[in-house]
Amino acid sequence: MTTALRRVIFIAMIAVIWEITSRLSGLPEFMFPSLTQVFETLFNGLISGQITAAIGKSLGRILLGFAIATIVGLVLGYFIWRFKLVEDTLGFIVTALQSIPSIVWFPLAIIWFGLNDFSILFIVTIGATWTMTVNATSGFKNVPRLYQSVAKTLGSSGYHFLRTVILPASVPQIISGLRVAWAFSWRALMAGELLGGGGGLGQLLEMGRSLGQMDLVISVMIIIAVIGTIVDNVVFSRIERNVQIKWGVSR
């Protein structure tokens, strides 16, 4: 039995148990909706464009915030690796900031930017930046000394040394950092939209809660889980696997 078939059977079992339990529980539908009702709400939301528009808005925010976080994280990681003074000062601060949940920045974001898209974009970026910085720094530091010595012996230096030796050898660690950073920024986005509004999937969750529509809440939760799974298993896992094959780590 293949892995995909096992997963399909497992999900089908959960669906059957959910449907039977909701019908026999005696709880009102707004508290424990059946799976049939959830999928009906999900289908109607996609057809009407309500959920589709929210998905587009959320993806636009996270792609922009994640791109900014990746660039900033790589630049900070390079400077922390390259200069001892930066490592002893900024590197120490980055390690401390990484332990702070991104949603904790939200009150400051509201004060600085107001209750708008900039606030949400800020915490999405913050959610990924420190993780990306730490992983990039680790990747640069773990480049084998032999590679660096051989490259310098052959005359490589400056930008050429960075482009042909440091960055390629750091790619596996950087990809792992991207994967973790995406997860953090995705969670930060949902929390920011839930509290800050401005549309998006998080706002739909809040609307479902305020209206007592648990079928809408669960529908949005399913969408969030599906998008997160697709990005992690299709995008990052494939990139990571290709890099491992290229480097001879796996077949």
C-alpha positions as CSV (number, residue, x, y, z in Angstrom):
1,M,0.0,0.0,0.0
2,T,1.4,3.3,-1.0
3,T,1.8,6.3,1.2
4,A,-0.8,8.3,-0.8
5,L,-3.3,5.5,-0.5
6,R,-2.8,5.3,3.3
7,R,-3.4,9.0,3.6
8,V,-6.5,8.9,1.6
9,I,-7.9,6.0,3.6
10,F,-7.0,7.8,6.9
11,I,-8.7,11.0,5.8
12,A,-11.8,9.1,4.6
13,M,-12.0,7.4,8.1
14,I,-11.8,10.8,9.8
15,A,-14.5,12.2,7.5
16,V,-16.9,9.2,8.2
17,I,-16.3,9.5,12.0
18,W,-16.9,13.2,11.9
19,E,-20.1,12.9,9.9
20,I,-21.5,10.2,12.1
21,T,-20.5,11.9,15.4
22,S,-22.0,15.3,14.3
23,R,-25.3,13.6,13.5
24,L,-25.5,11.6,16.7
25,S,-24.1,14.1,19.1
26,G,-27.3,16.1,19.5
27,L,-25.4,19.4,19.4
28,P,-26.8,22.2,17.4
29,E,-25.3,22.7,13.9
30,F,-23.7,26.0,14.8
31,M,-21.6,24.3,17.5
32,F,-20.7,21.1,15.7
33,P,-21.6,21.2,12.0
34,S,-21.5,18.1,9.9
35,L,-18.8,17.6,7.3
36,T,-21.5,17.8,4.6
37,Q,-22.5,21.2,5.8
38,V,-18.9,22.4,6.0
39,F,-18.2,21.3,2.4
40,E,-21.4,22.9,1.3
41,T,-20.3,26.2,2.9
42,L,-16.8,25.8,1.4
43,F,-18.2,25.1,-2.1
44,N,-20.6,28.1,-1.9
45,G,-17.8,30.4,-0.7
46,L,-15.6,29.4,-3.6
47,I,-18.3,29.8,-6.1
48,S,-19.5,33.2,-4.8
49,G,-15.9,34.4,-4.7
50,Q,-15.9,35.2,-0.9
51,I,-13.3,32.6,0.0
52,T,-11.4,32.9,-3.3
53,A,-11.0,36.7,-2.8
54,A,-9.8,36.0,0.8
55,I,-7.3,33.5,-0.4
56,G,-5.9,35.9,-3.0
57,K,-5.5,38.7,-0.5
58,S,-3.8,36.4,2.1
59,L,-1.4,35.0,-0.5
60,G,-0.5,38.4,-1.8
61,R,0.4,39.6,1.7
62,I,2.5,36.5,2.6
63,L,4.4,36.4,-0.7
64,L,5.4,40.0,-0.3
65,G,6.3,39.7,3.4
66,F,8.1,36.4,2.8
67,A,10.1,37.8,-0.1
68,I,11.2,40.8,2.1
69,A,12.1,38.5,5.0
70,T,14.1,36.2,2.8
71,I,16.2,39.1,1.3
72,V,16.7,40.8,4.7
73,G,17.5,37.5,6.4
74,L,20.1,36.5,3.8
75,V,21.8,40.0,4.0
76,L,21.8,40.0,7.8
77,G,23.1,36.4,7.9
78,Y,25.9,37.3,5.5
79,F,27.0,40.2,7.7
80,I,26.8,38.2,10.9
81,W,28.9,35.5,9.3
82,R,31.4,37.8,7.7
83,F,32.1,40.3,10.5
84,K,32.9,39.3,14.1
85,L,31.7,42.6,15.5
86,V,28.3,42.2,13.8
87,E,28.1,38.6,15.2
88,D,28.9,39.7,18.7
89,T,26.3,42.6,18.6
90,L,23.6,42.1,16.0
91,G,23.8,38.3,16.1
92,F,23.1,38.3,19.8
93,I,20.1,40.5,19.3
94,V,18.7,38.4,16.5
95,T,18.9,35.2,18.6
96,A,17.0,37.0,21.3
97,L,14.4,38.4,18.9
98,Q,13.8,34.9,17.4
99,S,12.3,33.8,20.7
100,I,9.6,36.5,20.6
101,P,6.3,35.4,18.9
102,S,5.6,37.6,15.9
103,I,2.1,38.4,17.1
104,V,3.6,40.2,20.1
105,W,4.8,42.8,17.6
106,F,1.2,43.6,16.5
107,P,0.5,46.3,19.2
108,L,3.7,48.1,18.1
109,A,2.7,47.7,14.4
110,I,-0.7,49.3,15.1
111,I,1.0,52.2,16.8
112,W,3.6,52.7,14.1
113,F,1.5,52.0,11.0
114,G,-2.1,52.0,12.1
115,L,-4.7,49.2,11.7
116,N,-4.1,48.5,8.1
117,D,-2.3,46.3,5.6
118,F,1.1,47.6,6.6
119,S,0.7,46.3,10.2
120,I,-0.2,42.8,8.9
121,L,2.7,42.9,6.4
122,F,5.1,44.0,9.2
123,I,4.3,41.1,11.5
124,V,4.4,38.6,8.5
125,T,7.9,39.9,7.7
126,I,9.0,39.8,11.3
127,G,7.7,36.3,11.6
128,A,10.1,35.0,9.0
129,T,13.1,37.4,9.2
130,W,14.8,36.2,12.3
131,T,14.4,32.5,11.5
132,M,15.8,33.2,8.0
133,T,18.7,35.2,9.5
134,V,19.7,32.4,11.9
135,N,19.5,29.7,9.3
136,A,21.4,31.7,6.7
137,T,24.1,32.5,9.3
138,S,24.4,28.8,10.2
139,G,24.5,27.8,6.5
140,F,27.4,30.3,5.8
141,K,29.3,29.2,8.9
142,N,29.0,25.5,8.0
143,V,30.7,25.8,4.5
144,P,33.6,23.3,4.7
145,R,36.9,25.0,5.2
146,L,38.4,22.8,2.5
147,Y,36.1,24.4,-0.1
148,Q,37.1,27.9,1.0
149,S,40.8,27.1,1.0
150,V,40.8,25.5,-2.4
151,A,38.8,28.4,-3.9
152,K,41.1,31.0,-2.4
153,T,44.2,29.1,-3.6
154,L,42.7,29.2,-7.1
155,G,42.3,32.9,-6.8
156,S,38.7,33.3,-5.9
157,S,37.8,36.3,-3.8
158,G,35.1,38.9,-3.2
159,Y,31.8,38.5,-5.0
160,H,33.1,35.6,-7.0
161,F,34.0,33.7,-3.9
162,L,30.6,34.4,-2.4
163,R,28.7,33.4,-5.6
164,T,30.6,30.3,-6.5
165,V,31.5,28.8,-3.1
166,I,29.7,30.2,-0.1
167,L,26.1,30.5,-1.5
168,P,26.1,27.1,-3.3
169,A,27.5,25.3,-0.3
170,S,24.9,27.0,2.0
171,V,21.9,26.2,-0.2
172,P,20.7,23.1,1.8
173,Q,20.7,25.0,5.1
174,I,19.1,28.0,3.5
175,I,16.3,25.9,2.0
176,S,15.6,24.4,5.4
177,G,15.5,28.0,6.8
178,L,13.0,29.0,4.1
179,R,10.7,26.1,5.0
180,V,10.6,27.0,8.7
181,A,10.4,30.7,7.9
182,W,7.4,30.2,5.7
183,A,5.6,28.3,8.5
184,F,6.2,31.1,10.9
185,S,5.1,33.8,8.5
186,W,2.0,31.8,7.5
187,R,1.0,31.6,11.2
188,A,1.8,35.3,11.7
189,L,-0.4,36.2,8.8
190,M,-3.4,34.3,10.1
191,A,-3.0,35.9,13.5
192,G,-2.6,39.4,12.1
193,E,-5.6,39.1,9.8
194,L,-7.7,37.6,12.7
195,L,-6.9,40.6,14.9
196,G,-6.4,43.4,12.4
197,G,-9.1,42.7,9.8
198,G,-8.5,44.1,6.3
199,G,-9.8,41.0,4.5
200,G,-8.1,37.7,4.0
201,L,-8.6,34.3,5.5
202,G,-8.0,35.4,9.0
203,Q,-10.8,38.0,8.7
204,L,-13.1,35.3,7.4
205,L,-12.4,33.3,10.6
206,E,-13.3,36.2,12.7
207,M,-16.5,36.9,10.8
208,G,-17.5,33.2,11.2
209,R,-16.9,33.4,14.9
210,S,-18.8,36.6,15.4
211,L,-21.8,35.3,13.4
212,G,-21.7,31.9,15.1
213,Q,-21.1,30.1,11.8
214,M,-18.8,27.2,12.7
215,D,-19.2,25.7,9.3
216,L,-17.5,28.9,7.8
217,V,-14.8,28.8,10.5
218,I,-14.0,25.1,9.8
219,S,-14.1,25.7,6.0
220,V,-11.5,28.5,6.3
221,M,-9.4,26.2,8.6
222,I,-9.5,23.5,5.9
223,I,-8.3,26.0,3.3
224,I,-5.5,27.2,5.6
225,A,-4.3,23.6,6.2
226,V,-4.5,22.7,2.5
227,I,-2.5,25.8,1.4
228,G,0.1,25.2,4.1
229,T,0.4,21.5,3.2
230,I,0.7,22.2,-0.5
231,V,3.5,24.8,-0.1
232,D,5.4,22.6,2.3
233,N,5.1,19.2,0.6
234,V,5.0,20.3,-3.0
235,V,7.2,23.4,-3.2
236,F,9.8,23.2,-0.4
237,S,10.0,19.4,-0.2
238,R,10.6,19.2,-3.9
239,I,13.3,21.9,-3.9
240,E,15.0,20.3,-0.9
241,R,14.9,16.9,-2.5
242,N,16.4,18.2,-5.8
243,V,19.2,19.9,-3.9
244,Q,19.9,16.8,-1.9
245,I,20.1,14.8,-5.1
246,K,22.4,17.4,-6.7
247,W,24.7,17.3,-3.7
248,G,24.6,13.4,-3.6
249,V,23.0,13.3,-0.2
250,S,20.1,11.1,-1.5
251,R,19.0,9.4,-4.6
